[in-house]
Amino acid sequence: MPLTLITMPSDADLAWAEHEARQQIIDRYIDARTQTEATAVRWDAIEYDRANPLASSLVAELDTYDQLVAA
C-alpha cells in the first residue's frame, strides 16, 4: 500500500485563506439589502471572531464600514 504524504499549507496560503474568508463576510455585509440580511452576516462575523480569537475583530471592521458609510 503506497503512502500518501499530507502537506501542510504554507503560512502565506493560510493568510490568504483567512483574508478571503474575511473578505467574503465583508462583501456580504456591504451587499446586504435588508436589515435582516445585515444582521445575519453580523452573526457570521461574531462566529468568525469567536473561532479566531487571535485575529483582529471582524465585527469591529464591519462597524468601521458603517461609520464610513454614515459620514
Buried (B, 14 or more C-beta within 10 A) or exposed (E): EEEEEEEEEEEEEEEEEEEEBBEEBBEBBEEBEEEEEBEEBBEBBBEBBEEBEEEEBBBEBBEEEEEEEEE
